[in-house]
Amino acid sequence: MHFRVVCLWLILIAIGTRDSIKAANASGGPGNGVMEEPEFVDKIKNITVAAGRSVQFSCSVKNLGTYKVAWMHYEQSAILTVHNHVITRNPRISITHDKHRTWNLHIRNVQEEDKGRYMCQINTVTAKTQYGYLHVVVPPNIDDSVSSSDVIVREGSNETLTCKATGFPEPSVKWKRDGNSKISLNKTLQVTEWEGEKLELTKISRLDMGAYLCIASNGVPPTVSKRIKVSVDFPPMLWIPHQLVGAPLAYSVTLECFTEAHPSSLNYWTREDGQMIHESRKYHAENIVGDPNYKTHMRLTINNIQNSDYGTYKCVAKNPRGETDGIIRLYISSPPTTSPKPTTTETPMRVKDFGFGDLNNSIYGNPSSLTIHLDKDAKYQSNLDDVGKSEQKSNSEDSENKQRSSDEMGNSVSAAAAAATENLLFAFWTFGLSLRALLR
């Protein structure tokens, strides 16, 4: 211990010895009785506390008499209190007691430097001492002065993000992407999270753009985090889904381009002569921001198309990193046609000769719908031929039925005539027999 502490305690011991002698003399001398030396009643408890909280060490003694109790910080060799007096200049330290039996050392707003051994000592001739240990845990804190902030990088370059955290115990640092996207460390390695104070990104692409979270924790709440935004700059790029678009006169049409750019590009449309197209009753242009926000959907609607509206249109995108454009050609096309609805004509047909009642029969005349397509030999085909074939087949079947009926009727007449002849001959033969009998 430091020299001043030794000296102070020599003084305290001397004071204690002097007070003890006075007390003995006041009681009639040492022969009149024996004074009991003070003793500790309980052990001092070790304490763990989070920085910023308050804490209290208690030291219980008995038979203190005229002796004194002092509190010291052992590692700092600092006397904090002696009996009822605060010696240290630290305003966060105070002392209380319970009728000289329990001496309480109070520390407000505990700091990390307050950790260590605290010593309660009685100034007997041979000093009596007890220790209690103060563990100070410190929640994690991210030091912004030595940590990365928002950065802007060119596509294809490398970047290292740094996150420095303090606390006790020493915090661990993890990295995650906002939205739980994967972290691309290089072309072949992607991870959900990365541990360490540094996060190295190589050959950054636009897909790496976004917010990265640095999370520090050490088991002492609260866990803290820092959000670092990584912006990736690149020149505009264009995609055109339809480079040739047809539309009839007096119709409306919408031309489309898709762009990617960062920072956001200036997007506009021009005619083939380079004249910029402005908002009007004829033209309506809109830019729809996509997800992620470096994507934009460009749309140009042309209303009431006239002959002068046909030709070339150009979509243009510019930003500080460069510019690009794309061409769409608008040509005249025929108005769309609609197919007639299928129809069938039904007429009633009564069949009386055979006693079958009324029947409804569909009459297939002209085809209800016509399907025409162009085959490989550039010939038009339709279902008219099929209908004609059906009609020919139907007519042929009717002729065959009529011929069959005529033949059957002829056969019936022949059979009836033969039967009548046979009956007539039988009648003549019978008549002849009767006449012969009469003549006899």
C-alpha positions as CSV (number, residue, x, y, z in Angstrom):
1,M,0.0,0.0,0.0
2,H,1.0,3.6,-0.5
3,F,3.0,5.4,2.2
4,R,0.1,7.8,3.0
5,V,-2.2,4.8,3.8
6,V,0.4,3.3,6.1
7,C,0.8,6.6,7.9
8,L,-2.9,7.2,8.2
9,W,-3.4,3.8,9.7
10,L,-0.5,4.3,12.1
11,I,-2.3,7.4,13.3
12,L,-5.6,5.6,13.6
13,I,-4.0,2.7,15.5
14,A,-2.4,5.3,17.8
15,I,-5.7,7.0,18.3
16,G,-7.3,3.7,19.0
17,T,-4.6,2.8,21.6
18,R,-4.9,6.1,23.3
19,D,-8.7,5.9,23.5
20,S,-8.4,2.4,24.9
21,I,-6.0,3.6,27.6
22,K,-8.3,6.4,28.5
23,A,-11.2,4.0,28.7
24,A,-9.2,1.7,30.9
25,N,-8.2,4.5,33.3
26,A,-11.8,5.8,33.4
27,S,-12.9,2.4,34.6
28,G,-10.4,2.3,37.5
29,G,-7.3,0.8,35.8
30,P,-6.6,-2.4,34.0
31,G,-7.1,-4.5,37.1
32,N,-10.7,-3.6,37.4
33,G,-11.8,-5.4,34.2
34,V,-10.8,-6.7,30.7
35,M,-12.1,-5.0,27.6
36,E,-13.2,-7.3,24.8
37,E,-11.7,-6.6,21.4
38,P,-14.0,-5.9,18.5
39,E,-14.8,-8.7,16.0
40,F,-16.5,-9.0,12.6
41,V,-20.0,-10.6,12.8
42,D,-20.6,-11.5,9.1
43,K,-18.5,-11.7,6.0
44,I,-18.7,-9.0,3.3
45,K,-20.6,-10.2,0.3
46,N,-19.1,-9.9,-3.2
47,I,-21.3,-7.9,-5.5
48,T,-21.8,-7.8,-9.3
49,V,-23.5,-4.6,-10.6
50,A,-24.1,-3.0,-14.0
51,A,-22.4,0.3,-14.6
52,G,-24.7,3.2,-13.8
53,R,-26.4,1.5,-10.9
54,S,-25.8,2.1,-7.1
55,V,-24.3,-0.5,-4.7
56,Q,-23.8,-0.9,-1.0
57,F,-21.2,-2.9,1.0
58,S,-22.0,-3.7,4.6
59,C,-19.5,-4.5,7.4
60,S,-20.9,-5.7,10.7
61,V,-18.9,-5.6,13.9
62,K,-19.4,-6.1,17.7
63,N,-17.7,-4.8,20.7
64,L,-16.4,-1.8,18.7
65,G,-16.0,0.4,21.8
66,T,-13.7,3.3,21.0
67,Y,-12.1,1.7,18.0
68,K,-12.7,3.0,14.5
69,V,-13.9,1.4,11.2
70,A,-12.5,2.4,7.9
71,W,-13.3,1.5,4.2
72,M,-10.6,1.4,1.6
73,H,-10.2,0.5,-2.2
74,Y,-7.4,-1.9,-2.1
75,E,-6.3,-1.8,-5.8
76,Q,-6.3,2.0,-5.8
77,S,-4.7,2.2,-2.3
78,A,-7.3,4.8,-1.4
79,I,-8.9,5.5,2.0
80,L,-12.6,6.1,1.4
81,T,-14.1,6.6,4.9
82,V,-12.9,6.6,8.5
83,H,-15.7,6.1,11.0
84,N,-18.3,8.8,10.3
85,H,-16.1,10.8,7.9
86,V,-15.7,10.6,4.1
87,I,-12.0,11.0,3.3
88,T,-12.1,10.5,-0.5
89,R,-13.0,13.4,-2.8
90,N,-15.3,11.2,-4.9
91,P,-18.8,12.7,-4.5
92,R,-20.4,9.3,-5.3
93,I,-19.1,7.8,-2.0
94,S,-21.0,8.0,1.3
95,I,-21.1,6.2,4.7
96,T,-23.9,5.2,7.1
97,H,-24.0,3.0,10.2
98,D,-26.5,1.3,12.4
99,K,-25.6,2.3,16.0
100,H,-21.9,1.6,15.3
101,R,-22.7,-2.1,14.6
102,T,-23.1,-2.2,10.8
103,W,-21.1,0.2,8.6
104,N,-22.5,0.7,5.1
105,L,-20.3,2.0,2.2
106,H,-22.5,3.5,-0.6
107,I,-21.3,4.0,-4.1
108,R,-23.7,5.8,-6.5
109,N,-23.6,5.6,-10.3
110,V,-21.0,2.8,-10.4
111,Q,-18.3,3.2,-13.0
112,E,-16.1,0.6,-14.5
113,E,-13.1,2.0,-12.6
114,D,-14.9,1.3,-9.3
115,K,-14.4,-2.5,-9.7
116,G,-12.0,-4.3,-7.4
117,R,-11.5,-5.2,-3.7
118,Y,-13.1,-3.1,-0.9
119,M,-11.5,-3.5,2.5
120,C,-13.3,-3.0,5.8
121,Q,-10.7,-2.6,8.6
122,I,-10.8,-2.1,12.4
123,N,-7.9,-0.1,13.9
124,T,-7.0,-2.6,16.6
125,V,-3.3,-3.0,17.5
126,T,-3.2,-5.8,15.0
127,A,-5.6,-4.5,12.4
128,K,-8.6,-6.7,11.6
129,T,-9.6,-6.7,8.0
130,Q,-12.3,-8.1,5.7
131,Y,-12.7,-7.9,1.9
132,G,-15.5,-7.7,-0.5
133,Y,-15.2,-7.7,-4.3
134,L,-17.1,-5.4,-6.7
135,H,-17.6,-6.8,-10.2
136,V,-18.7,-4.1,-12.6
137,V,-20.3,-5.3,-15.8
138,V,-20.7,-2.7,-18.6
139,P,-23.3,-3.1,-21.4
140,P,-21.8,-3.0,-24.9
141,N,-21.3,0.4,-26.6
142,I,-20.4,1.0,-30.2
143,D,-17.7,3.7,-30.6
144,D,-18.8,5.7,-33.6
145,S,-15.5,7.6,-33.7
146,V,-13.7,4.4,-34.8
147,S,-16.6,2.6,-36.6
148,S,-17.7,2.9,-40.2
149,S,-20.5,5.2,-41.2
150,D,-22.6,5.2,-44.4
151,V,-20.5,4.7,-47.5
152,I,-20.8,5.1,-51.3
153,V,-18.7,2.8,-53.5
154,R,-18.3,2.1,-57.2
155,E,-19.6,-1.2,-58.5
156,G,-16.7,-3.7,-58.7
157,S,-14.6,-2.1,-55.9
158,N,-13.7,-3.4,-52.5
159,E,-14.9,-2.1,-49.1
160,T,-14.2,-2.9,-45.4
161,L,-16.8,-2.1,-42.8
162,T,-15.5,-1.6,-39.2
163,C,-17.5,-1.8,-35.9
164,K,-15.6,-1.2,-32.7
165,A,-17.5,-2.0,-29.4
166,T,-16.5,-1.6,-25.8
167,G,-17.9,-3.1,-22.6
168,F,-17.2,-5.6,-19.9
169,P,-17.0,-8.5,-20.5
170,E,-15.6,-7.7,-23.9
171,P,-18.5,-7.7,-26.4
172,S,-18.7,-9.9,-29.5
173,V,-19.7,-8.3,-32.8
174,K,-21.8,-9.8,-35.5
175,W,-22.9,-8.5,-38.9
176,K,-26.2,-9.0,-40.6
177,R,-28.0,-7.5,-43.6
178,D,-31.2,-5.6,-43.1
179,G,-34.0,-7.8,-44.3
180,N,-32.0,-11.0,-43.7
181,S,-30.5,-11.0,-47.1
182,K,-27.2,-12.9,-47.5
183,I,-23.9,-11.2,-47.2
184,S,-21.6,-11.8,-50.3
185,L,-18.0,-11.9,-49.0
186,N,-16.8,-12.8,-52.5
187,K,-18.1,-14.4,-55.7
188,T,-18.3,-17.9,-54.1
189,L,-19.0,-17.3,-50.4
190,Q,-22.3,-16.0,-49.1
191,V,-23.3,-16.1,-45.4
192,T,-26.3,-15.1,-43.4
193,E,-24.2,-13.5,-40.7
194,W,-20.5,-12.8,-40.0
195,E,-18.7,-12.5,-36.7
196,G,-15.8,-10.0,-36.1
197,E,-15.1,-6.3,-35.9
198,K,-14.4,-6.1,-39.6
199,L,-16.5,-7.1,-42.6
200,E,-14.6,-7.2,-45.9
201,L,-16.7,-7.0,-49.1
202,T,-14.9,-7.7,-52.4
203,K,-16.0,-6.7,-55.9
204,I,-19.2,-5.2,-54.7
205,S,-22.2,-5.3,-57.0
206,R,-25.5,-3.6,-57.0
207,L,-27.0,-6.7,-55.3
208,D,-24.8,-5.8,-52.2
209,M,-26.5,-2.4,-51.9
210,G,-28.5,-1.8,-48.7
211,A,-28.2,-1.6,-44.9
212,Y,-25.8,-3.7,-42.9
213,L,-26.3,-4.1,-39.1
214,C,-23.4,-4.3,-36.7
215,I,-24.7,-6.0,-33.5
216,A,-22.7,-6.0,-30.2
217,S,-23.5,-8.1,-27.2
218,N,-21.8,-9.4,-24.0
219,G,-24.6,-10.8,-22.0
220,V,-25.3,-7.5,-20.2
221,P,-28.4,-5.9,-21.5
222,P,-29.1,-4.1,-23.7
223,T,-27.6,-5.4,-26.9
224,V,-26.8,-2.5,-29.2
225,S,-26.5,-2.2,-33.0
226,K,-25.4,0.3,-35.6
227,R,-26.9,0.6,-39.1
228,I,-24.5,1.2,-41.9
229,K,-25.9,2.0,-45.4
230,V,-23.8,0.8,-48.4
231,S,-24.7,2.6,-51.6
232,V,-23.3,1.2,-54.9
233,D,-23.0,3.6,-57.8
234,F,-23.1,2.4,-61.5
235,P,-24.2,3.9,-64.8
236,P,-27.7,3.3,-66.2
237,M,-28.7,0.1,-68.0
238,L,-31.8,-0.4,-70.2
239,W,-34.1,-3.4,-71.0
240,I,-36.8,-3.1,-73.7
241,P,-39.4,-5.9,-73.7
242,H,-40.8,-4.9,-77.2
243,Q,-38.7,-3.0,-79.7
244,L,-41.4,-3.3,-82.4
245,V,-44.9,-2.2,-81.4
246,G,-48.0,-2.1,-83.8
247,A,-51.1,0.0,-83.2
248,P,-54.0,1.0,-85.5
249,L,-55.0,4.6,-86.2
250,A,-57.1,6.4,-83.6
251,Y,-56.1,3.8,-80.9
252,S,-53.8,4.3,-77.8
253,V,-50.6,2.4,-77.1
254,T,-48.1,2.3,-74.3
255,L,-44.3,1.9,-74.9
256,E,-42.1,0.5,-72.1
257,C,-38.5,0.6,-71.0
258,F,-36.9,-0.8,-67.8
259,T,-33.9,0.9,-66.3
260,E,-31.4,0.3,-63.5
261,A,-29.1,3.1,-62.2
262,H,-27.6,4.5,-59.1
263,P,-27.7,7.3,-58.2
264,S,-31.2,7.6,-59.6
265,S,-31.2,8.5,-63.3
266,L,-33.0,11.3,-65.2
267,N,-35.4,9.4,-67.4
268,Y,-37.2,10.9,-70.5
269,W,-38.5,10.1,-74.0
270,T,-37.6,11.6,-77.4
271,R,-38.7,11.3,-81.0
272,E,-36.3,10.2,-83.7
273,D,-35.2,13.8,-84.3
274,G,-34.1,14.1,-80.7
275,Q,-37.0,16.3,-79.7
276,M,-38.0,15.7,-76.0
277,I,-41.5,14.5,-75.4
278,H,-43.4,16.6,-72.8
279,E,-46.6,15.8,-70.9
280,S,-49.7,16.7,-72.9
281,R,-53.1,15.3,-74.0
282,K,-51.2,13.3,-76.6
283,Y,-48.5,11.9,-74.4
284,H,-48.4,10.7,-70.8
285,A,-45.1,9.6,-69.3
286,E,-44.6,8.0,-66.0
287,N,-41.6,6.5,-64.0
288,I,-42.5,3.7,-61.6
289,V,-39.8,3.1,-59.0
290,G,-39.3,-0.7,-58.4
291,D,-37.8,-2.8,-55.6
292,P,-35.0,-2.4,-55.1
293,N,-35.3,1.3,-55.7
294,Y,-32.5,1.5,-58.3
295,K,-35.0,-0.1,-60.7
296,T,-37.4,2.1,-62.7
297,H,-40.2,1.2,-65.1
298,M,-40.6,3.8,-67.8
299,R,-43.9,4.1,-69.6
300,L,-45.0,6.3,-72.4
301,T,-48.7,6.3,-73.4
302,I,-49.6,7.8,-76.9
303,N,-53.3,8.7,-77.2
304,N,-55.4,8.9,-80.4
305,I,-52.6,7.7,-82.8
306,Q,-52.3,9.6,-86.1
307,N,-50.1,9.0,-89.1
308,S,-47.5,11.4,-87.7
309,D,-47.2,9.4,-84.5
310,Y,-45.7,6.4,-86.3
311,G,-41.9,6.0,-86.3
312,T,-39.1,5.8,-83.8
313,Y,-39.2,6.6,-80.1
314,K,-36.2,6.7,-77.8
315,C,-36.1,6.1,-74.0
316,V,-33.1,7.8,-72.3
317,A,-31.6,7.4,-68.8
318,K,-28.8,9.6,-67.4
319,N,-26.9,9.8,-64.1
320,P,-23.5,11.1,-63.0
321,R,-21.9,7.8,-63.9
322,G,-23.1,7.7,-67.5
323,E,-26.1,7.5,-69.8
324,T,-27.8,5.1,-72.2
325,D,-30.8,4.9,-74.5
326,G,-33.0,2.4,-76.3
327,I,-35.1,2.6,-79.4
328,I,-38.7,1.4,-80.0
329,R,-40.4,1.5,-83.4
330,L,-44.1,2.1,-83.7
331,Y,-45.8,0.9,-86.9
332,I,-49.4,0.9,-88.2
333,S,-51.4,-2.3,-87.8
334,S,-55.0,-3.3,-88.7
335,P,-57.7,-2.9,-86.2
336,P,-58.6,-6.1,-84.3
337,T,-61.6,-8.1,-85.6
338,T,-64.1,-10.0,-83.6
339,S,-65.5,-13.5,-84.6
340,P,-69.4,-13.9,-84.9
341,K,-71.1,-15.9,-82.2
342,P,-71.9,-19.5,-83.2
343,T,-75.5,-19.9,-84.4
344,T,-77.7,-22.9,-85.3
345,T,-81.0,-23.0,-87.2
346,E,-83.6,-25.4,-86.0
347,T,-86.9,-26.3,-87.8
348,P,-89.6,-28.7,-86.7
349,M,-90.2,-31.8,-88.8
350,R,-93.3,-33.9,-88.3
351,V,-93.2,-37.6,-89.1
352,K,-96.8,-38.8,-89.4
353,D,-96.5,-41.9,-91.7
354,F,-94.7,-44.0,-89.1
355,G,-96.6,-42.6,-86.0
356,F,-93.5,-41.3,-84.2
357,G,-95.0,-37.9,-83.2
358,D,-93.2,-34.5,-83.6
359,L,-89.4,-34.4,-83.8
360,N,-87.0,-31.5,-83.9
361,N,-84.1,-31.9,-86.3
362,S,-81.1,-29.5,-86.8
363,I,-80.7,-28.3,-90.3
364,Y,-77.0,-27.8,-91.1
365,G,-76.8,-25.3,-93.9
366,N,-74.0,-22.7,-93.9
367,P,-71.4,-23.3,-91.2
368,S,-71.9,-21.3,-88.0
369,S,-68.3,-20.3,-87.7
370,L,-65.4,-20.3,-90.0
371,T,-61.9,-21.2,-88.9
372,I,-59.1,-20.1,-91.3
373,H,-55.4,-20.5,-90.9
374,L,-52.3,-20.4,-93.1
375,D,-50.4,-23.6,-93.4
376,K,-46.8,-24.2,-94.4
377,D,-47.8,-24.2,-98.2
378,A,-49.4,-20.8,-97.8
379,K,-52.8,-22.2,-98.5
380,Y,-56.0,-21.2,-96.7
381,Q,-57.9,-24.0,-95.2
382,S,-61.4,-24.0,-93.7
383,N,-64.1,-26.3,-92.4
384,L,-66.3,-25.6,-95.4
385,D,-64.9,-28.8,-97.1
386,D,-65.9,-30.8,-94.1
387,V,-69.4,-29.4,-94.2
388,G,-69.6,-30.2,-98.0
389,K,-68.5,-33.7,-97.4
390,S,-71.1,-34.1,-94.7
391,E,-73.8,-32.9,-97.0
392,Q,-72.6,-35.3,-99.8
393,K,-72.6,-38.2,-97.4
394,S,-76.0,-37.3,-96.2
395,N,-77.4,-37.1,-99.8
396,S,-75.8,-40.4,-100.7
397,E,-77.3,-42.1,-97.7
398,D,-80.8,-40.7,-98.6
399,S,-80.5,-42.0,-102.2
400,E,-79.5,-45.4,-100.9
401,N,-82.5,-45.5,-98.5
402,K,-84.9,-44.5,-101.3
403,Q,-83.6,-47.2,-103.6
404,R,-83.8,-49.8,-100.9
405,S,-87.4,-48.9,-100.2
406,S,-88.3,-49.1,-104.0
407,D,-86.8,-52.5,-104.3
408,E,-88.6,-53.8,-101.2
409,M,-91.9,-52.5,-102.6
410,G,-91.3,-54.2,-106.0
411,N,-90.6,-57.4,-104.3
412,S,-93.8,-57.1,-102.3
413,V,-95.9,-56.5,-105.4
414,S,-94.4,-59.5,-107.2
415,A,-95.2,-61.8,-104.3
416,A,-98.8,-60.5,-104.1
417,A,-99.4,-61.1,-107.9
418,A,-98.1,-64.7,-107.7
419,A,-100.4,-65.4,-104.8
420,A,-103.4,-64.0,-106.6
421,T,-102.6,-66.1,-109.7
422,E,-102.4,-69.2,-107.6
423,N,-105.8,-68.4,-106.0
424,L,-107.4,-67.8,-109.4
425,L,-106.2,-71.2,-110.7
426,F,-107.4,-72.9,-107.6
427,A,-110.9,-71.4,-108.1
428,F,-111.1,-72.4,-111.8
429,W,-110.1,-76.0,-110.9
430,T,-112.8,-76.2,-108.2
431,F,-115.4,-74.8,-110.6
432,G,-114.5,-77.5,-113.2
433,L,-115.0,-80.3,-110.7
434,S,-118.4,-79.0,-109.8
435,L,-119.5,-78.8,-113.5
436,R,-118.4,-82.3,-114.2
437,A,-120.4,-83.7,-111.4
438,L,-123.6,-82.0,-112.7
439,L,-123.2,-83.4,-116.2
440,R,-123.1,-86.9,-114.9
